[in-house]
Amino acid sequence: MIRKNNLSNKLNKLLELERSFISLLDKHLSASLDFSQLSKDDRDASLDFLKSRVNLQKKHIQLIEDIKKEIEESDQDVY
């Protein structure tokens, strides 16, 4: 069992982690591919994969935000 405010805090921490993962994928890893020794085709395939992961993470963040909103709007205090 977990209280509403504790669950909300944990979801906030999870959202922070998810957003930092997007930043890592979107900026740092993509930039490092530019300096790699990979062929253009391999680099493009890797970038496409990273973009698909970023899109998946964005959907995951939206789901977590939806859950958090539902919990915060609920009268229930223990989950």
Backbone bond lengths (Angstrom), bond angles and torsions (degrees), N, CA, C in turn:
res aa  C-N    CA-C-N  psi(-1)  N-CA   C-N-CA  omega(-1)  CA-C   N-CA-C  phi
1 M - - - 1.441 - - 1.537 108.78 -
2 I 1.307 114.62 142.76 1.466 120.04 -179.98 1.528 108.94 -141.36
3 R 1.299 115.87 139.81 1.466 120.99 -179.89 1.529 109.63 -76.55
4 K 1.308 114.22 154.34 1.465 121.76 -176.77 1.529 112.27 -54.41
5 N 1.326 118.26 -48.67 1.465 120.04 -176.73 1.522 111.58 -67.56
6 N 1.327 117.78 -34.42 1.462 120.76 177.62 1.535 110.57 -68.21
7 L 1.313 116.02 -42.66 1.467 120.84 177.30 1.524 110.72 -62.87
8 S 1.309 116.59 -42.71 1.462 121.06 178.66 1.535 110.90 -61.28
9 N 1.321 116.73 -42.28 1.473 120.25 177.41 1.518 111.75 -62.87
10 K 1.310 116.78 -41.42 1.468 120.22 178.81 1.533 111.15 -66.07
11 L 1.324 116.31 -37.96 1.463 119.34 177.09 1.531 110.86 -66.53
12 N 1.326 117.30 -36.61 1.469 120.15 175.64 1.521 111.57 -61.61
13 K 1.328 116.37 -42.35 1.470 120.17 177.85 1.515 111.01 -64.92
14 L 1.320 116.11 -39.41 1.460 120.45 177.32 1.527 110.75 -63.72
15 L 1.316 117.12 -41.44 1.466 120.61 178.32 1.524 111.17 -63.15
16 E 1.326 117.27 -39.60 1.466 120.84 176.14 1.518 110.66 -59.65
17 L 1.320 115.79 -45.71 1.462 120.86 179.86 1.524 111.11 -62.72
18 E 1.310 116.33 -44.92 1.469 120.68 179.87 1.533 111.14 -61.63
19 R 1.323 116.24 -42.75 1.473 119.81 179.84 1.520 111.83 -67.12
20 S 1.318 117.50 -36.68 1.469 119.75 178.64 1.524 110.07 -68.87
21 F 1.326 116.90 -31.85 1.460 120.44 176.77 1.526 110.62 -65.47
22 I 1.324 116.40 -40.02 1.464 120.16 177.26 1.520 110.02 -61.69
23 S 1.317 116.50 -44.59 1.460 120.69 179.11 1.523 110.72 -59.40
24 L 1.313 115.86 -43.36 1.463 120.52 179.23 1.523 110.85 -61.50
25 L 1.317 116.04 -48.39 1.464 120.05 -179.25 1.519 111.93 -65.68
26 D 1.310 115.10 -46.44 1.458 120.77 -171.27 1.520 112.88 -71.24
27 K 1.306 117.40 -38.04 1.462 119.75 -173.31 1.513 112.46 -105.71
28 H 1.310 116.97 -61.77 1.450 121.04 -168.86 1.529 113.39 -69.22
29 L 1.326 116.78 -48.21 1.456 118.50 -179.17 1.525 111.32 -69.65
30 S 1.311 116.57 -39.21 1.464 119.50 177.97 1.525 110.98 -62.09
31 A 1.322 116.29 -42.18 1.463 120.18 179.45 1.527 111.06 -65.05
32 S 1.320 116.54 -37.60 1.468 118.60 -179.29 1.522 111.88 -66.80
33 L 1.324 117.71 -27.39 1.462 120.12 177.35 1.524 111.40 -65.84
34 D 1.325 116.53 -29.47 1.463 119.88 179.04 1.523 111.92 -63.53
35 F 1.323 116.22 -27.63 1.460 120.85 -178.23 1.527 112.71 -99.39
36 S 1.305 116.45 3.69 1.469 119.68 -176.94 1.526 110.73 -79.41
37 Q 1.296 114.18 169.58 1.465 121.44 178.18 1.532 111.49 -93.25
38 L 1.323 116.59 12.62 1.456 120.57 -178.31 1.529 111.17 -70.88
39 S 1.317 115.14 151.12 1.463 119.43 174.62 1.532 108.05 -67.63
40 K 1.323 115.85 164.01 1.465 120.23 -179.98 1.519 110.97 -59.07
41 D 1.326 116.98 -42.35 1.467 120.19 179.98 1.528 111.62 -63.37
42 D 1.331 117.00 -43.62 1.468 120.56 178.81 1.529 110.92 -66.39
43 R 1.314 116.26 -39.26 1.464 120.63 178.82 1.529 110.34 -65.15
44 D 1.327 116.56 -44.00 1.467 120.64 178.27 1.531 111.37 -63.30
45 A 1.327 116.53 -41.15 1.467 120.44 178.38 1.528 109.93 -64.16
46 S 1.306 117.13 -40.52 1.467 121.41 178.80 1.523 110.65 -65.39
47 L 1.321 116.93 -42.47 1.465 120.65 178.07 1.530 111.42 -63.87
48 D 1.327 116.47 -40.31 1.465 120.06 177.16 1.529 110.82 -61.93
49 F 1.336 115.63 -41.23 1.459 119.72 177.68 1.528 110.43 -62.86
50 L 1.333 116.92 -45.50 1.465 120.43 -179.84 1.523 111.31 -62.54
51 K 1.330 116.88 -40.34 1.463 120.15 177.93 1.524 111.38 -64.01
52 S 1.323 116.87 -37.94 1.472 119.50 178.06 1.523 110.31 -66.40
53 R 1.331 117.37 -36.15 1.475 121.37 176.82 1.533 110.38 -66.85
54 V 1.320 117.13 -40.61 1.470 120.81 178.09 1.527 109.53 -61.59
55 N 1.322 116.85 -44.83 1.468 120.09 179.10 1.525 111.18 -63.06
56 L 1.323 117.24 -40.28 1.454 121.02 177.41 1.523 110.84 -63.79
57 Q 1.315 117.57 -41.87 1.463 121.68 178.50 1.523 111.01 -63.86
58 K 1.320 117.36 -38.90 1.465 120.68 177.97 1.522 110.98 -62.78
59 K 1.330 116.64 -39.79 1.461 120.11 176.94 1.528 110.12 -65.84
60 H 1.317 115.93 -39.78 1.457 120.71 178.87 1.526 110.28 -63.08
61 I 1.312 117.16 -43.06 1.464 121.50 177.54 1.521 110.52 -60.43
62 Q 1.318 116.86 -43.22 1.461 120.29 179.66 1.528 111.02 -61.83
63 L 1.325 116.47 -40.72 1.464 119.70 178.12 1.527 111.39 -63.79
64 I 1.314 116.83 -42.81 1.464 120.63 178.41 1.527 110.21 -63.62
65 E 1.332 117.06 -42.35 1.461 120.37 177.78 1.527 111.43 -62.07
66 D 1.328 116.58 -39.21 1.464 120.84 178.14 1.531 111.20 -64.25
67 I 1.322 115.97 -42.93 1.463 120.65 178.08 1.520 109.90 -63.23
68 K 1.317 115.94 -45.06 1.466 120.88 -179.39 1.533 110.44 -60.67
69 K 1.306 117.08 -44.08 1.467 121.19 179.54 1.528 110.70 -62.54
70 E 1.319 115.84 -43.92 1.466 120.27 179.57 1.534 110.57 -61.27
71 I 1.309 116.48 -41.77 1.477 120.92 179.57 1.524 110.14 -65.98
72 E 1.326 117.23 -45.53 1.450 120.76 -178.04 1.528 112.85 -65.51
73 E 1.320 116.73 -30.53 1.460 120.53 -179.90 1.527 113.05 -84.91
74 S 1.310 115.94 -11.25 1.453 120.68 -177.99 1.524 111.53 -79.68
75 D 1.322 115.20 152.19 1.462 120.90 174.66 1.525 111.31 -82.06
76 Q 1.309 116.19 -14.70 1.468 121.00 179.98 1.525 109.34 -68.63
77 D 1.339 116.26 137.60 1.469 120.23 -177.50 1.529 112.61 -111.89
78 V 1.320 118.54 -14.64 1.460 121.19 -178.79 1.526 108.24 -125.58
79 Y 1.347 115.49 133.77 1.470 121.14 -179.66 1.509 110.37 -124.01
